[in-house]
Amino acid sequence: MHRCTSVEQVGWLQLRMALWPADRGEHLREMQALCEQPGRYAQFVACTDAGAPQGLVEVALRTDYVNGTASSPVGFLEGLYVVPQWRRRGIAALLVATAEQWAREQGCAEMASDALLENTASHAMHRALGFEETERVVYFRKPL
């Protein structure tokens, strides 16, 4: 397990782009911003012994209201991704445990996350990792 402290971290960009398809430049700018605030954000990459990336977790310290929580600050799983060939081997559990340890070190008593309503695979993974569902929300917008 490696903490990402530089945009040069092997596998970080590759895994991020697999999770969130977007422009490479946009990812690099976001990654740099995350690295510049190590007390608020942490990113970890799991790799094989040979150095091949297996998965990624990005966690944030949130001090605003986080739905379903009762404390502040809260550790929030901003992103979790495991390369398909490495799924169902405990990589996600290891990544989340690492994120939870970081959140504890920041003074958090709770960990939170979210998933799209239709992402039932993510719901199942969260339950398997000890998360409990707290509420469901549908967001709306109206252009002005």
Backbone hydrogen bonds in HBPLUS format (Angstrom, degrees):
<---DONOR---> <-ACCEPTOR-->    atom                        ^
c    i                          cat <-CA-CA->   ^        H-A-AA   ^      H-
h    n   atom  resd res      DA  || num        DHA   H-A  angle D-A-AA Bond
n    s   type  num  typ     dist DA aas  dist angle  dist       angle   num
A0002-HIS N   A0045-VAL O   2.89 MM  43  5.28 159.3  1.93 146.8 153.8     1
A0045-VAL N   A0002-HIS O   2.83 MM  43  5.28 156.9  1.88 151.0 157.4     2
A0004-CYS N   A0043-GLN O   2.72 MM  39  5.24 166.7  1.74 141.2 145.1     3
A0009-GLN N   A0006-SER O   3.03 MM   3  5.61 171.4  2.04 120.7 122.2     4
A0012-TRP N   A0009-GLN O   3.21 MM   3  5.76 152.7  2.29 126.4 134.6     5
A0015-LEU N   A0011-GLY O   2.89 MM   4  5.96 166.5  1.91 160.0 162.8     6
A0016-ARG N   A0012-TRP O   2.94 MM   4  6.08 162.1  1.97 153.9 159.5     7
A0017-MET N   A0013-LEU O   2.91 MM   4  6.07 161.6  1.94 154.6 159.0     8
A0018-ALA N   A0014-GLN O   3.14 MM   4  6.37 139.0  2.32 137.4 148.2     9
A0019-LEU N   A0015-LEU O   3.02 MM   4  6.32 148.3  2.13 146.1 154.5    10
A0020-TRP N   A0016-ARG O   2.76 MM   4  5.87 175.0  1.76 162.2 164.0    11
A0026-GLU N   A0023-ASP O   3.05 MM   3  5.22 117.8  2.45 100.7 115.7    12
A0027-HIS N   A0023-ASP O   3.06 MM   4  6.46 158.9  2.11 155.7 161.5    13
A0028-LEU N   A0024-ARG O   2.93 MM   4  6.23 163.8  1.96 154.1 158.5    14
A0029-ARG N   A0025-GLY O   2.98 MM   4  6.22 156.1  2.04 148.8 154.6    15
A0030-GLU N   A0026-GLU O   3.03 MM   4  6.28 163.8  2.06 151.7 155.8    16
A0031-MET N   A0027-HIS O   2.77 MM   4  5.97 165.4  1.79 160.4 165.0    17
A0032-GLN N   A0028-LEU O   2.99 MM   4  6.11 156.6  2.05 144.1 149.9    18
A0033-ALA N   A0029-ARG O   3.06 MM   4  6.31 159.8  2.10 147.1 152.5    19
A0034-LEU N   A0030-GLU O   2.92 MM   4  6.25 152.9  2.00 151.6 159.2    20
A0035-CYS N   A0031-MET O   2.99 MM   4  6.25 160.1  2.03 150.0 155.0    21
A0036-GLU N   A0032-GLN O   3.06 MM   4  6.29 138.2  2.24 144.9 156.1    22
A0037-GLN N   A0034-LEU O   3.11 MM   3  5.51 164.2  2.13 112.6 117.6    23
A0040-ARG N   A0037-GLN O   2.97 MM   3  5.48 157.8  2.02 117.8 125.1    24
A0041-TYR N   A0037-GLN O   2.95 MM   4  6.05 151.1  2.03 160.2 169.3    25
A0061-LEU N   A0040-ARG O   2.78 MM  21  5.03 145.6  1.90 153.2 155.1    26
A0042-ALA N   A0059-VAL O   2.94 MM  17  5.38 157.8  1.99 156.0 157.8    27
A0059-VAL N   A0042-ALA O   2.86 MM  17  5.38 171.5  1.87 166.9 169.6    28
A0044-PHE N   A0057-VAL O   2.93 MM  13  5.43 160.5  1.97 157.5 163.5    29
A0057-VAL N   A0044-PHE O   2.99 MM  13  5.43 151.9  2.07 152.9 159.1    30
A0046-ALA N   A0055-GLY O   2.89 MM   9  5.18 159.7  1.93 138.1 144.9    31
A0054-GLN N   A0046-ALA O   2.68 MM   8  5.36 172.2  1.68 153.0 150.1    32
A0055-GLY N   A0046-ALA O   3.35 MM   9  5.18 154.6  2.42 132.7 132.6    33
A0048-THR N   A0052-ALA O   2.83 MM   4  5.20 153.7  1.90 141.8 148.8    34
A0051-GLY N   A0048-THR O   2.88 MM   3  5.07 160.6  1.92 108.7 114.9    35
A0083-VAL N   A0054-GLN O   2.78 MM  29  5.41 165.6  1.80 152.4 157.5    36
A0056-LEU N   A0081-TYR O   2.73 MM  25  5.21 153.5  1.80 152.8 161.2    37
A0081-TYR N   A0056-LEU O   2.89 MM  25  5.21 160.1  1.93 152.6 155.2    38
A0058-GLU N   A0079-GLY O   2.83 MM  21  5.02 156.9  1.88 146.5 148.0    39
A0078-GLU N   A0058-GLU O   2.80 MM  20  5.38 138.5  1.97 140.1 151.3    40
A0079-GLY N   A0058-GLU O   3.24 MM  21  5.02 150.7  2.33 139.4 135.7    41
A0060-ALA N   A0076-PHE O   2.91 MM  16  5.15 154.4  1.97 140.4 148.7    42
A0076-PHE N   A0060-ALA O   2.81 MM  16  5.15 157.8  1.86 151.8 157.3    43
A0062-ARG N   A0074-VAL O   2.86 MM  12  5.25 177.1  1.86 160.2 159.3    44
A0074-VAL N   A0062-ARG O   2.89 MM  12  5.25 157.7  1.94 148.0 155.3    45
A0069-THR N   A0066-VAL O   3.08 MM   3  5.82 150.3  2.17 152.5 150.9    46
A0075-GLY N   A0110-GLU O   3.11 MM  35  6.36 163.7  2.14 159.2 154.1    47
A0112-ALA N   A0075-GLY O   2.76 MM  37  6.20 151.5  1.84 158.1 168.0    48
A0077-LEU N   A0112-ALA O   2.90 MM  35  6.34 163.4  1.93 160.8 160.4    49
A0086-TRP N   A0083-VAL O   2.76 MM   3  5.46 157.7  1.81 131.5 139.1    50
A0087-ARG N   A0084-PRO O   3.24 MM   3  5.36 169.9  2.25 110.7 113.7    51
A0094-LEU N   A0090-GLY O   3.05 MM   4  6.24 155.7  2.11 145.6 151.9    52
A0095-LEU N   A0091-ILE O   2.89 MM   4  6.17 162.7  1.92 156.1 160.8    53
A0096-VAL N   A0092-ALA O   2.86 MM   4  6.04 167.2  1.87 155.1 158.4    54
A0097-ALA N   A0093-ALA O   2.90 MM   4  6.00 157.9  1.94 145.2 151.9    55
A0098-THR N   A0094-LEU O   3.02 MM   4  6.21 151.2  2.11 144.1 151.5    56
A0099-ALA N   A0095-LEU O   2.97 MM   4  6.28 155.3  2.03 147.7 154.7    57
A0100-GLU N   A0096-VAL O   2.78 MM   4  6.01 157.6  1.83 153.2 159.6    58
A0101-GLN N   A0097-ALA O   2.98 MM   4  6.17 153.8  2.05 142.9 149.4    59
A0102-TRP N   A0098-THR O   3.07 MM   4  6.34 159.1  2.12 146.9 152.2    60
A0103-ALA N   A0099-ALA O   2.92 MM   4  6.20 160.2  1.96 149.7 155.3    61
A0104-ARG N   A0100-GLU O   2.88 MM   4  6.15 158.0  1.93 151.2 156.8    62
A0105-GLU N   A0101-GLN O   3.02 MM   4  6.26 158.9  2.07 148.4 153.9    63
A0106-GLN N   A0102-TRP O   3.11 MM   4  6.46 124.7  2.43 138.2 153.0    64
A0106-GLN N   A0103-ALA O   3.01 MM   3  5.03 138.0  2.19  97.4 109.9    65
A0108-CYS N   A0103-ALA O   3.02 MM   5  5.39 162.6  2.06 145.4 142.1    66
A0107-GLY N   A0104-ARG O   2.89 MM   3  5.13 161.0  1.92 112.1 116.8    67
A0119-ASN N   A0116-LEU O   3.02 MM   3  5.27 157.5  2.07 111.2 118.5    68
A0120-THR N   A0118-GLU O   2.99 MM   2  5.67 132.9  2.22 104.5  91.2    69
A0122-SER N   A0119-ASN O   3.10 MM   3  5.47 122.5  2.45 104.5 117.4    70
A0123-HIS N   A0119-ASN O   3.13 MM   4  6.54 152.8  2.21 145.6 153.8    71
A0124-ALA N   A0120-THR O   3.00 MM   4  6.21 163.5  2.03 147.6 150.6    72
A0125-MET N   A0121-ALA O   2.99 MM   4  6.22 157.3  2.04 145.3 151.8    73
A0126-HIS N   A0122-SER O   2.87 MM   4  6.08 163.2  1.90 153.9 157.9    74
A0127-ARG N   A0123-HIS O   3.01 MM   4  6.31 164.8  2.03 153.3 157.1    75
A0128-ALA N   A0124-ALA O   2.92 MM   4  6.13 159.0  1.96 149.2 155.3    76
A0129-LEU N   A0125-MET O   3.01 MM   4  6.25 133.7  2.23 143.0 155.1    77
A0129-LEU N   A0126-HIS O   3.07 MM   3  5.12 131.8  2.31  96.7 110.0    78
A0131-PHE N   A0126-HIS O   2.95 MM   5  5.24 157.9  2.00 150.9 143.7    79
A0130-GLY N   A0127-ARG O   3.05 MM   3  5.20 163.2  2.08 111.0 113.4    80
